[in-house]
Amino acid sequence: MTEHNSCGHEAASNEEMRHSCIATVPIFNHLTAEEMNEIVKTTNSVAYAKGEAIYHAGEPSIGLQIVHKGRLKIYRLSETGKEQLVRILGPGDFTGELSLFSESVNDAYAEALEPIEICAMNRETLQQFLLKYPPISLKMLTEFSLRLLKSEQQSASIAMETVEMRIAMYLADQTEEQRSQLITLPMTRKDLASHLGTTPETVSRKLTEFEEAGWIEQETQREIRVLDLDALLLA
């Protein structure tokens, strides 16, 4: 771990940053200002460089880690060493929650996709807050349910839909999420291929086919303009 710099201006703004971090998380943002401040005092901030490992599979899970700035990816490795993307986390998302219920080891890897800041809280401290403020537990259960639903939907899509449809549906979801016809892929094509259960070559080939059909326009490797959403979803 690379500790967040603690000198000068950064040290002065550290508590403010942690408060901002905690306030963005759905499991905490319903708390009163006094309760929020109590939680902020128990967290610490950690910074990671792009490409730096946040944790490895097989290591003991240290507790809850909340993304304040930047993005990270969580992935698993197959027996052959192939990377399987689990999910991408951005500001307000968190990982390490399973350690709250039992002492466990990480079953996946986490890596910074860009320079990021994380607020961390150890297992014992969060368990105390769960007992003190039951609504946090209910919010956390809601988050678990949403993650499980997304995971089941992704598994069903990979099993039942064609590659074309999986890519098309992903682009459609991004236009809705980003509220724009010009979307920025939140991950590399390699990670996108892993996420959709295919290969980077297939993703590139299908995007080229979509572009030749006049449904999309690839402005850069990561920026895509969706020109005909209806036709795309009939791919």
N, C-alpha and C positions, 0 to 999 in steps of 0.2 A: 504494500500500500504506500502511496505517496501522500504524506500528510499535507493538508491545505496550508499554504503559507500563512504565517501568523505574525507578520511584521507590518508596521506602518498602517496605512489606510485599510488594508485587507483585514487586519486584526480588529480594527474598530468596527468594521461592518460585518464581522463574523456572526454575531448574534442576530443581526437583522437578516442576514442571509438564511440562517437556520429557521428563523420565524417564517420567512417567505416560503421556504421549502416545505415546512410542516403544514402551512396554511393551504397549500395547493393540493394536498392529498385528501381524497374523498373520505377516508376513514377518520380524518381528524378535523376537517374544515367545518364541522357542525358544532364544535366545542366553543365554550365561552372564551373570551380573551384571557381570563385568569387561568383557565384550564390549559389553554394553548401555551401560555408562557411557562407553565409547569413542565410541559412536555419538552419544549424547546431547550430548557436548562439541562435535560438529560441526554441530548443528542450532541454529536460532534460532526464536523464537516471534513470531508476527504475529497481530494482532487485527483483525477487520473488523466493521463495523456492519451491521445488517440492511439488505439491498438493495444493499450495496456490491459492486462488481465485484472479483473476485479475479484474473481474467485475461480477456482478450478473444481471439477468433479472429483469427489473423493475427499475434499477438505471439509473439516467441521464447519457447519454454518454458524456464523457469528451473530446473526440477528437480522433485524429489519434494515434495509438499505433503500432510501428514497432518492430518486433522481431529481435534482434541483435544476440543473442546466445540462444540455447536451443529450445524447442518446447512447444507449448500449444495446447489445444483442445478447440473448441467451440462447445457447445451442448445445446440442449433444453430439457425440462422435460415435459412429457405428463401429463395429468390430474391424471394418476395413479402413477406418480412419476418415470416412466421409462425414462431412459436417451436415447436421440436420438442424435448421433454424427452428427454435421454439417460439420466440416472440421478440419484438423490438420494444424497448422501453424508452419513454420520453419524459419530460418534466411532469411531476405529479404521480408517475408510476412507481411501483416498488417491487422489490424482490427479497427473498430470504424469509418470507412469512412462515414457511413450514417449520422452521426451527422454533417457532413460538410454542408449538404444541408438544415437541419432544426434542431431545438432543439428537441431532441428525447430521449427516454429511450431505454436501451438495451433490445433486444427481446430474448437474449440467455445468456448463462453463458460462461465464459472463465476461464480455470484452467491450471496452469503450470504442464506439464508432467515431467519436470525435472528442475533443477535450470536454470533460464533464465534471460536475460537482455533485457530490452525494452527501445526504444527511444520514447518519447511521445511529441506530439505537440497539443496545444489546438485548438479548433474549429475556433476561430476568427483569429488566426495567419495563419492557413492554408488557410482560405478563402482569406486572403490578398495576399498570394502567388499565389493562383489560378488566381486571377485577374491580378497580375503582370506578371506571366509567364503562358500564355495560354497553352503551350505544356504540362504542368503538368495535366491540365484538360483532354486533349485528351488521355494521357497515362492512367489516372484513368478510363476513359470510356472504354478503351481497357481491362483493368483489370476486370471491372464490367462485360463486355461481356463474357470474358473467364470463370468467376465464374458462370454466368448464364448458359452458355453452359454445364459446368460440372454438375451443379445441375440438369439440364434437362436430361442429359445422365444418371445420377444416378437414377433419378426417373423412367425413361423409363426402365432401366435395372431391377430394383426391380419389376416393374409391369409385364415385359414380359419374363425375363430370369429365369431359374431354379436356386435354391441355388447353385448347383454344378457349373453351368456356371458362376454365379456371382463371386464365390470364385476363379475359374480358371482364369477368366479374370483379376481379381485383381492381382493374382500372376504374370500373364503375363505382366501386366502393370508395376509391380515393377521390373521385370527383365529388362525391357526396360529403366525404369527410373534410376535404379541403375547400369545399364550396366554390369550386372553380373548374372550368374546362381545361385550364392549363395546370397540370399537376406535377409535383416533384416526387419522384419515387423516394420513399423514406429509407431505402436500402439499396445495396448494390445489386446488379443483376444476378450475381452468384447467390446472394442471400435470398433474393426473390425466387430464384429457381428452387432453392432448398425449401422455402416456405410453401411453394406450390407443388412440390413433389415432382420436379422435372429437372432438366439440365439447363445451364446458362445458354448453351447453343440453341436449344429449342426455344427458349424465351426470346432470344434475339431474332431467330428465324420467324417466329409467329408475329412479333411486333413489326417486322419488315413486311410481312404479308398483310397485316392490318393497315399499314401505311400505304401499300400499293393499292389496296382496295378503296382508299380514300376515307377510312374511318378514323385514323389518328395521324398525327404529325410528330415525328421525333425531333424535337428541337435540339436536345443534347442527350447524352447517355442517361441522364436522370430526369430531364424535363420532357413531358409528353403532352401534347394538346389533343384532347378528344374532340373530334369533329362531328362524328355521327354516333351517338351513344346507342340509339335504337338498333342500328345495323350491327354495331359491335356486339350487342347482347344476343344477336341472332347468329353469331359466328358458328 
